[in-house]
């Protein structure tokens, strides 16, 4: 969510990259990023399931809640606009704020439990908000970059980061991202419809769901044949 700028601002084409960054909103994201990172690093040096472990772990709640409540109040009072929708003032109702916050929580849980990117939920959510497909795709990807980069820094500081593997995947992902962006841009230019991004997103979600289900079923069948234990492990079991 981006604040509305003054009416004296030049046209979008004349705005430089530096002036196009909303530093206040970016600082809020950095605040959450640093706070979560510090909590995760400190937690690694505490005894699992000790009192101090849970106290430190629970500090993530007020960090996230403080920013969420602040932005929710701004949206409720109409202090925010969705930049991609022009200068239309955003006055959300309480039930809308609760619904979208719940979707964000679900996206985080899906990303953490299943290893999927939260963009699979945030992407359709942004489209439902009326955000253009290009902006929705870029925003969901940008949001996932924060959680991913946090894990990268955390594991690097704990000497658990396989640099050769990471470098390989970064190279492959970068090439794939630029290639996909170029191909989609060409398709949009030919068809004249940005809605192709929606179909690509839906197809990706469908393939991911089928693949995840197939892998899960195959793994379950293999464990059943080997008579392995399939219950939950002890959360407080020391590794």
ABEGO torsion letter per residue (X at the ends): XBBBBBAABBBAAABBAAAABBAAAAAAAAAAAAAAAAAAAAAAABBBGBAAAAAAAAAAAAAAAAAAAAAAAAAAAGABBBAAAEABBBBBBAAAAAAAAAAAAAAAAAAAAAGBBAAAAAAAAAAAAGBBAAAAAAAAAAAAAAAAAAAAAAAAAAGABBAAAAAAAAAAAAAAAAAAAAAAAAAAAAAGBAAAAAAAAAAAAAAAAAAAAAAAAAAAAAAAAAGBBABBBBAABBX
